[in-house]
Amino acid sequence: MNIKEEFLNRSRHAFFALVLLGVAILGRLVYMQYFATFKKKGETEAKLWSQRIEGFQIRQDTLRAKRGDIYARDGSLLATSLPTYEVGIDPRVAKEDYFNAKVDSLGLVMSAIFRDKSAREYTSLVRAARQSGRKYLLLNRRRVSFQERQELLKWPFFRKTKKLSARGGGLRAYYERYHPYGQMALRTVGDLNPKNGQGQMGLEASFQTALAGKNAVGLVEVLAGGVKKPVDDGPDMKPEPGLDLYTTIDVNFQDIAETALKGALERYNADRGSVIVMEVQTGEIRALANLTRQNGGYVENFNHALAGRTDPGSTFKLATMMALLEEKAIWPGKMIHTGDRAVRYHGVEVADSKGGASGSITAQQVFEKSSNVGIHMMMASYFYSRPDLYCRYLRQFRLNKPTGIHMRGEAPPVMRNPDMKGWSKTSLTFMSYGYEMQLTPLQMLTFYNAVANDGRWVRPMLVKQVKLAGEVIEETAPYVAPEPIAKPETIRLVKNMLEGVVDHGTARNIRNPNYKIAGKTGTAQKIVNGLYQKGRYYTSFIGYFPADHPKYTILTMVDNPHGENVNLLYAGSVSAPVFKEVADRIYSYDIDIHAPMRPRRAERPARFSPQLANAGYAEDLHTISTELNLDSQPAAEGWVRRREGGSWQSVPARKDRIPDVRGLTLRDALPLLENRGLRVAVQGRGKVQEQSLEPGIALANNRQIVLTLQ
């Protein structure tokens, strides 16, 4: 064997020895980690070394910041983060004399709060942890509330002052999202992803960065069982809270909208629906309700207003009328001869909602009656040869773009034009009365709101202010497009048409004698298997009120209502009444939109007859006389009655005698009699004219008195 071969053999032996040594070390590590046990003095059973090692793991940990709150317009909380606290103690911190003197008290308060162990058991647990040298003891897996935390801070080991720090007790905060109004406006407010605590929809997702704040990162010691003990409470362990959102939502309007919508959906067993209430001049959304049928009930699990694109149906005829008026192709009084039956155009039947046509009617009546045939004829006379011009007007009306509301999830509109694939000879026909396009309810509402706002297009707004500790960080001003969507004369004419729909047309059933409504019904057939199906409808009503000075624009949508009579499933019967219910209640609530009351004429003040009050309690009569401007007031005190001459006299009311209740109302007479133990029987209605027991006689136990009212 030469030197080279000998050297190679030795190298191989060394290599195999090193491999065997590595395998042995690895095997030993696996054994120590997963199989080897140790037993300390005083312990009853052995533990794995991996459990012991846990007590020496120090790593970075994230302490989440308090998420910002979301407020309604009046300052009511729509979403907030409530803290819960992990209760633990480092039993080594307190000095011996303090520990021995206070540990029993600690056991008492732990037992009182958690109610799962006796005070003695908790005391023994803490003593054992101190004796064994444990660095941290999690006293209970359940976290305590803020109120319980405040109570704990008064007790030993947790109590601390400016001069005295806590002696080992620790309370670590964890925040949980809470919605004070439950499911109200849930898809608008949003919710959090339970895994990472980030917003997953609505405002929670749209303003995730602002709401989340800045988490703290610091070192924690991981103890047995995964318990984390902060190594220190330095500045790096203090998270920065998130910003607060102040929305435009009015909780009263939201409740009105959701109640009305749910009632209609249940009444018609509909699939889904939406209600939006917007302030005309500012674009501020006061209510945004979305409900979907699920498991026999209705829940808010999809934002139909923001993302539910569909054919808008006849509500789109407003855009068609405006385009025709802008070009002066028609005027409201122009006669349109629709005939008495459906017409065909390039193989497609065009008919009004209930079949046939509407005869000879004006252009305004075409709109009021929502005549498809009439719209088709007006379009054929002008825009069928100019499709690009019609589509340009739709762009001018801002119907081809999203509204740009500051919330994620708005679906962009799908609007056909002659350059697109799929454009046909009948596309303009269908488009003119709301088909072959995809728009969201919010986009249609914003268009109608621009008409109500005299042609000024306003972007919808949901968040008005962003604050930190009450200080305004950012404020959103209403955005108004620089150019009006149409000429003033066009806006004036279509406003009259929208009022006519309610006064004479398809929404006559929602007229209100106290204020005027303007709006338009829309009933679109739904597509099933690629074909439009009669009896399957998307119904909507969009309008504003008061029509003479618009303050609110409202959209109501009920999708796929069911009923035996197909003719009662149109928008005028389904969605328009929802609008009326919402508008009526808002009108009752918002007194600023009421017409001012006429002031009284100074020379002829309204007065009530003094004969309206002939007897009663003097203090009450004084109040009534002052408020109602009565001619005279009683000068006496206590129970009084008017004499024939008009003066007042006191009525004796001794406790041991039958009182004189003649002339009193039943409401005043009953307490006087029943407080004396009398059983009262009543005949007639009005004021007491006669009583069966004479006034002033002595009382007797369990006696009955009969009052005759007239």
KADAKA-V673767 format. One record per backbone hydrogen bond with DSSP energy under -1.0 kcal/mol. NH is the residue of the N-H (numbers start at 1). CO is the residue of the C=O. Records with the same first field share a line. If there is no record, write none. Layout:
NH: CO  CO
This chain:
6: 2
7: 3
8: 4
9: 5
10: 6
11: 7
12: 8
13: 9
14: 10
15: 11
16: 12
17: 13
18: 14
19: 15
20: 16
21: 17
22: 18
23: 19
24: 20
25: 21
26: 22
27: 23
28: 24
29: 25
30: 26
31: 27
32: 28
33: 29
34: 30
35: 31
36: 31
38: 47
43: 40
47: 38
49: 36
52: 48
53: 49
54: 50
56: 53
57: 54
59: 220
61: 218
63: 216
68: 211
70: 79
71: 245
72: 76
73: 249
75: 72
78: 70
79: 70
80: 178
82: 176
84: 174
85: 144
86: 172
88: 170
89: 137
90: 168
93: 90
99: 95
100: 96
101: 97
102: 98
103: 99
106: 102
107: 103
108: 104
109: 105
110: 106
111: 107
112: 108
113: 109
114: 110
115: 111
122: 118
123: 119
124: 120
125: 121
126: 122
127: 123
128: 124
129: 125
130: 126
131: 127
132: 128
134: 129
137: 89
139: 87
144: 85
149: 145
150: 146
151: 147
152: 148
153: 149
154: 151
155: 152
158: 155
159: 155
161: 164
168: 166
169: 157
170: 88
172: 86
174: 84
176: 82
178: 80
182: 179
184: 181
186: 183
189: 185
190: 186
193: 198
197: 193
200: 191
203: 188
204: 189
205: 201
206: 202
207: 203
208: 205
211: 207
212: 208
214: 240
216: 63
218: 61
220: 59
221: 229
222: 57
223: 227
226: 223
229: 221
231: 219
237: 234
238: 235
240: 214
242: 66
243: 210
244: 467
245: 69
246: 465
247: 71
248: 462
250: 286
254: 250
255: 251
256: 252
257: 253
258: 254
259: 255
260: 256
261: 257
262: 258
263: 259
264: 260
265: 261
266: 262
267: 263
268: 264
270: 265
271: 559
272: 559
273: 291
274: 557
275: 289
276: 555
277: 287
278: 553
279: 284
280: 551
283: 279
285: 461
286: 277
287: 277
289: 275
291: 273
292: 299
293: 271
294: 297
297: 294
299: 292
301: 299
304: 302
307: 303
308: 304
309: 307
310: 439
313: 434
316: 313
317: 314
318: 315
320: 316
321: 317
322: 318
323: 319
324: 320
325: 321
326: 322
327: 323
328: 325
329: 324
334: 331
336: 361
338: 336  359
343: 350
345: 348
348: 345
350: 343
352: 356
355: 352
359: 339
361: 336
363: 334
364: 332
366: 362
367: 363
368: 364
369: 365
371: 366
375: 371
376: 372
377: 373
378: 374
379: 375
380: 376
381: 377
382: 379
384: 379
386: 383
390: 386
391: 387
392: 388
393: 389
394: 390
395: 391
396: 392
397: 393
398: 395
399: 394
407: 405
411: 306
414: 438
420: 417
423: 420
427: 424
430: 426
431: 427
432: 428
434: 431
435: 430
438: 414
439: 310
442: 305
444: 440
445: 441
446: 442
447: 443
448: 444
449: 445
450: 446
451: 447
452: 448
453: 449
454: 451
455: 450
456: 453
459: 479
461: 283
464: 246
465: 246
466: 474
467: 244
468: 471
471: 468
473: 466
474: 466
476: 464
481: 457
485: 455
491: 487
492: 488
493: 489
494: 490
495: 491
496: 492
497: 493
498: 494
499: 495
500: 496
501: 497
503: 499
504: 500
505: 500
506: 368
507: 501
508: 505
510: 507
511: 508
518: 544
519: 498
520: 542
522: 540
524: 538
526: 536
528: 531
531: 528
533: 526
536: 533
538: 524
539: 558
540: 522
541: 556
542: 520
543: 554
544: 518
545: 552
547: 516
551: 545
552: 545
553: 278
554: 543
555: 276
556: 541
557: 274
558: 539
559: 272
560: 537
562: 268
568: 565
569: 566
573: 570
574: 570
576: 571
579: 575
580: 576
581: 577
582: 578
583: 579
584: 580
585: 581
586: 582
587: 583
588: 584
589: 585
590: 586
591: 589
593: 590
594: 591
604: 601
612: 609
613: 610
616: 640
618: 638
621: 617
622: 618
623: 619
624: 620
625: 621
626: 622
627: 623
628: 624
630: 625
640: 616
641: 649
642: 614
643: 647
646: 643
649: 641
651: 639
657: 654
658: 697
663: 688
664: 661
669: 665
670: 666
673: 669
674: 670
675: 671
676: 673
677: 674
678: 673
679: 703
681: 705
683: 707
688: 664
689: 708
690: 708
692: 706
696: 658
697: 694
699: 656
705: 679
707: 681
708: 690
709: 683
710: 687
